[in-house]
Amino acid sequence: MKSLVVRLDSFGDVLLAGPAVRAVAARSSHVTLLCGPRGADAARLLPGVDEVLVWEAPWEGFDPPPVSPADIDGLVGRLRAGAYDTALVLTSFHQSPLPTALLLRLAGVGRIGADSVDHPGRLLDVRHRRLEGRHEAEAALDTAAAMGFLPPPGDDGRLRVLPPPDTGSLTGYGPYVVLHPGASAPARAWSPHRCAEAVALLADAGHRVVVTGGPEETGLTRRVSGDLAVDLGGRTSPRTLAGVLRMADVVISANTGPAHLAAAVGTPVVSLFAPVVPAGRWAPYGVPVILLGDQSAPCAGTRALTCPVPGHPCLDEVTGQDVVRAVHKLIQERQS
């Protein structure tokens, strides 16, 4: 059976779909993952994915493209050529799967399932309704199960990626803590001065600190690292970043893709979590986590990209010393 899994969001969202993808792969001869450009690198890290199709949907992302009939016709043609027997459409709790389902129906996909609050008409063959408060990874697994895709025996349902490479040449050898100062939206980021404070205090406490960031974040990582940390800003691919995070004692990160990548390689996370989305749905999954940040702040549940509260108090009231204490607690738990 040829199966298609659709997850059109960002890097972290695609990682959270991983357990559901493995469930589909256990009962399929071939699995294609259809994702957006921001999720493509994560899709290529997931076990069970045979092929990745990348398409930028006009209903997803921070700056979606205009609707183009030619672009949509092109996607429908690619999907029709794939001759998929079944498709699982995965979305976040606030999104509708129905635009995607319509295109899949036009492409002749045999059986389509998704979680949907809206009445699907003839667009879905399996309409699942998610249980209240489920984590996004669990909700995806539930939807896969409703389609008949149960996790294979021995699969613990945690996040997972393909084995990463050795990255000792980047980090140096010996224990270290990773701090990732960037975030996918400003409302989710811990301020640079707080990150630099944490680096200094961690160094004072005897930790080697590695600072990570993407190519567009090199100025930020340089500022945060100072002369005290190994600055890997712009120096890691997604695969090598997975290796860096895998060997860390603890990863410190806001609610963004690398926090989920840390969980996927089994590393504990100090999660600087702005409550613009619910932590119960989006916190790092399946690993020890200490959540920092005021989850009852006025921005809670707003899904804001830019903080609507002056001073960003939900995160910036978290101090470097708070982070050091959380790091020590997670290290002690890991060693016990």
N, C-alpha and C positions, 0 to 999 in steps of 0.2 A: 504494500500500500504506500503510495506517495502522499506525503502529508506536508502541509504548509502551516507554519506558525507565524502570526503577524504581531509585531510589537513595534510601533512607529515612533517611540519616544527617544529618550536620551540614553547615554551610556549606562547609568545606574539602573534605569528602568529595564533595559534589556538583560542586565545581569540578574535582576530579580525574577525574570521569566525563566531563568536557567533550569530550576527543578521541573517546571512544567514541560520544557523542551525535552528534557531527558525522559519524562514519562511518555511523551509522544514518540520519541525515538525508539523506545523499547518495543513498540508495536507497529513500527513502520519500516519499510525497506529503504526509504529515502526521506530526509527532512530538509526542507528549505525554510529559512527564516527570512521573512520580509521585514525590513526595518528602515528607519530614516537615517540620514547621513550622520547624525550625532550618536546613533547607536551601533553603527556598522562595526567599529573596532571591538566593541563588546561582543557582538554577535560572532565574530571570528574567534573569540576565546572560549566559546561555550562547547562543552562536550555534547555530542549527539547531533550537531549541525553539519550537514553535508554540503550545503550551498547557501550563500547569502545573496539576497536580492536587495538592492538599496533604492529607495524611492522617497522623495520628499513630498509628504502629503500636504495639501493646502488647508487642512484643519488641525495640524499639529505644530508644536514648537513655538518659540518666542517670536519669530518673524516668519510666518509661513509664506510660501510662494503664492502668486496668483493662480486662480483656477485656469488651467490650459486644456482645452479639449484634446489637443494633439498629445499632450503629456499623459492624460488619462487613457486615451486610446492606446498609447504605447504600453502602458502598464497592463491594461486588460489583455493586450496581445501577448505580452510575455507570460502572464499568468495562464492564459489559454494554452500556450505552447507547453507549459509545464505539466498539463494534464493531471492536476492534483485530484486525488480521491476525496480528500477531506481537508478542512482548514479550521484552525483554532485561532480566534481573534482575541488578543489580550489587550486590555485597556486599564487605565487607572480608574479609581472609583468615581471620578467626576467626568469621565469621558464616555461618549457613545461609540459603540462598535459599528453602528449601522451604516455610516458612509463607506467604510471598508467592506462591510458585508455586501453592499449593493454592487461594488466593483467585482467582488469575488463571484457573485451570482452571474453578472454579465460575462465573466470569464469561464463560466461553465463548471465551477468547482462543485463536486458532487454533494458534499455534506459540510455544512458550516455551523459552527457553534461559538457562542460568546456569552459573557455576562452582560445583561442588558436590563436597565430599568424601563426603557421605552418599549412600547409594543412593537415587535419586529415585523409584523405582517408576514410576508413570505421570504424575508431576507435571512432568517435563521432557521435551521432545522433543530438545533438544540439551544434553548434559551435558559441560561443559568441565572440565578439571582444570588449574589454574594451574601454571605453571612455578615452581620453587623460587626464592625471592629476587626475584621481579619487583616493581617499583614498582607501587603501586596504580593509577596512570594506565596503565601498560603492561599490567597484568593485565586491566583493563577493556577495553582495545583488543583484547587476545587473545581475550577472551570474545566480543566483538562479531564478530571475524573468524571465530570458530567458528560463528557464526550466519549467516555469509555477508556481513557488513557490513564491508567493507574501507575504509580511509581513502580519501577522494577524491584524485585526482592533485594533487600540489602541497601536500597537507596534511602538515606536518612532525610532527604528533602532539603538539605542545606544548599547554599550557593556553592558553585564549583566552577573552576576554569581549567583549561588544559594546562599541563605542567609548565611552569615558567622556567626561564633559563637561570643559571647562576649569575648573580649580579655583584659578587664580591669585588670585582674590579672597579665598580662604581662607588660602592659604599665603604670599601675597606672592610677588613675582617674584625670580628668581635661584636658584642652586643650593641644595639642602637635602638633609638626611638625615632619614629617618623612623625614629622609635622607637615601637614598639607594645608597651606593657608588659603588657597583659592576656593571658590565656590561657583556653582553654575548660575547663581543669581546673587546680587548684592545683599538682598535681605537675609540670605543664609550664611553670610561670611562673618567670621570673627575679625575684628579690625586688625590691621597690620601692626599697630603698636602693642596690642595684646599678644599677638603671635610672637613678636620679638621679645617681649617680656617673658613669655613661656620658654623660649629658646635659652635665654640667659639663665633663668632659674633652673631649668633642667641641666644645663651645663654645670652650674654651681653644685648641683646635687650629684654630679659624677656621671651623668649620662652622655654618651655620644648622640648627637642629634643629626638627622638627615632631613633636609627640607626638600619637598617635591613640588612640581608644578609643570604645567604645560608650556609650550613654546611662547604663548602670549602672556605668560606670567613670570618671565624671567626678572623683570624689575621688582616684582613683589617678592620673589624668593630671595633675591640678592639683599633686599632691605631687611627681610626677616632673619636671614642667616647671619648677617654681619660677618664677624671674624670667628664666630663660635660654632657654626654648623657646616656640614657638607651640603653644598648647594647643588641640587640636581635639577634645578629649573630648566626645562627645555631639553633635558638630556635623556629622557626615557620615552620609549614607545609604550603602548599599553601592555605588551608582553613583559618588557623589562621592568615596568612599574610594578606589575604583579610579583615579579621576583624580589624587588626591593621591599615591598610590603610583606611578603611571605616571611622574610628573615627578620623582620622587626619584632622587638618585644611587645610593642604597643604602637598603634597608629592613632594620631590625633587629627581629627578632620571635622569639618562642618558636614552638613547633610548634602553630600554631593557624590559623584561617581566613585572616586577613590575610597570613600568609606565603605561602599558596597563591594569594591574590589578587595579591600582588606578582609571583609567577611568571607569572600569567596576563596581566599587562600588561608583562612583559619586564624587570622590574627586579631586579638582583642582590640577594641576601638574605644577611645574617649571621643564621644560624639558631641560636638558643639552644635546643638540642634535648635534652630529657630522654629517656633511653633506655627509658622505660616502654613505648614501642612502637619497632619497629626503624626506624632512620633510612633504611635501604635501601629501605623500603617507603613512608615517609611524609615524607621531606625535600622541600623545595621542588623542583619538577621543571622541567627544561628551561632553567634560567637558571644563571649562575654563583652558586655557594653556598659559603660558608665555614661549616662546622659547628663549633660550640663546645659543650662539655659532655662530661663523662666518659661515653663510650658503654659502658664496662665496669663501671659502678657497680652496687651490689647490687640496685638497683631495675629493672635491665634486663629487659625482656620481661614485666613484671608487669601491664601495662595499668592500673596504679594511678591513681586520680583524685587522691588525697592522698598526698604523699610518704611512703613507709614508712621512710625513713632519717632519723634526727635531723640537723637542720642543712641538709637539702636539698643535700648536697655536690656532686651531679652538675652542678648549675647554679651554685650560689652560690660555688663556687671559681673560677668565671669572673669576672674583674675588668673594670672599666670600661676599663682600658688594653688588655686583650685585645680588646675590642670595637673600640676606636679603631684598633688595628693591623689588624684584619680589614677595617674600613671603608676604610682607606687602600689596602690591597692590592686590594680589589675596584674602587675608583675608578681606580687605576693600570692595572689590567687592562682596564678599560672604555675608557680613553683611549689605550691602546697599539694 
